[in-house]
C-alpha cells in the first residue's frame, strides 16, 4: 500500500545530511591558502589519494533509496494503491484500511530501508578496501 514511504523518509534524512557534509567538505577543502601551502607536503605523503568522501558515500545511499522508492511508488500507482487525488493513498479512504497500511509501512518498508542501508554499508566497505589497495600499489610503485 505505502511501503515505499519508509525508504523515502530515510532518503529525505540522508539527503539533508549529504548536502550538509558536502558543504563542510568543500569548506575544509578551500581553507586558508597559507595553511594549505604550509601543510601540503605533509598531507601528500600521509593522505591517501583514493579516499572516498562521506558525502559521496551518502550520495550512493541516496541514489539507492530514492531509486527504490520511486520504483515502488510506480508499482503502487500501477496497482491502483496510489492515486493522483487526495488522500493519494487508497488505503486512507476508509478508516479500517489505515491500520494494515501502517503495519505494511512498519514491517515491509522498514525492512526494505534496512536492507538497502545494509547493502550500501557493504558496498562502501568494499569500495574503501579497493581504494586502499590502489593507494598501497601506488606507494609500492613510487618506492621502486
Secondary structure as the mmCIF struct_conf table of DSSP 4:
data_model
#
loop_
_struct_conf.conf_type_id
_struct_conf.id
_struct_conf.beg_label_comp_id
_struct_conf.beg_label_asym_id
_struct_conf.beg_label_seq_id
_struct_conf.end_label_comp_id
_struct_conf.end_label_asym_id
_struct_conf.end_label_seq_id
TURN_TY1_P TURN_TY1_P1 UNK A 3 UNK A 3
HELX_RH_AL_P HELX_RH_AL_P1 UNK A 4 UNK A 29
TURN_TY1_P TURN_TY1_P2 UNK A 30 UNK A 30
HELX_RH_AL_P HELX_RH_AL_P2 UNK A 33 UNK A 46
BEND BEND1 UNK A 47 UNK A 47
TURN_TY1_P TURN_TY1_P3 UNK A 49 UNK A 50
HELX_LH_PP_P HELX_LH_PP_P1 UNK A 51 UNK A 53
HELX_RH_AL_P HELX_RH_AL_P3 UNK A 54 UNK A 78
TURN_TY1_P TURN_TY1_P4 UNK A 79 UNK A 80
BEND BEND2 UNK A 81 UNK A 81
STRN STRN1 UNK A 82 UNK A 82
BEND BEND3 UNK A 84 UNK A 85
TURN_TY1_P TURN_TY1_P5 UNK A 86 UNK A 87
STRN STRN2 UNK A 89 UNK A 89
HELX_RH_3T_P HELX_RH_3T_P1 UNK A 90 UNK A 92
BEND BEND4 UNK A 93 UNK A 94
HELX_RH_3T_P HELX_RH_3T_P2 UNK A 95 UNK A 97
HELX_RH_AL_P HELX_RH_AL_P4 UNK A 98 UNK A 104
HELX_RH_PI_P HELX_RH_PI_P1 UNK A 105 UNK A 109
HELX_RH_AL_P HELX_RH_AL_P5 UNK A 110 UNK A 143
#
